[in-house]
Amino acid sequence: MITEFFERLFLSNKGSREDVKRRLKLVLAHDRSTLNASTLEKMREEILLVVSKYVELDTDSLEFSIRTDSKMTALIANLPIRRILKDI
């Protein structure tokens, strides 16, 4: 479920229904972590912005997940690379 959340979270322009699903899943992820929903959204946007400066990503296959255990919470990103961009 978390994997699906981040797949939809990182896929934009899927229509208002998908936006509502994405936001709902963001709230659910927030409930499972100590991060608030707006912070998670900002992290998503900033990670994609920075990584996209260096590589072209396969936006259809992006995956983000949050894993929590008794000691820590981890944000795990799977960002498939289509190609490396030329030096900036």
Secondary structure as UniProt FT lines:
FT   HELIX           2..10
FT   HELIX           16..32
FT   HELIX           37..52
FT   TURN            53..54
FT   STRAND          55..57
FT   TURN            59..60
FT   STRAND          63..68
FT   STRAND          73..78
FT   STRAND          81..84
//
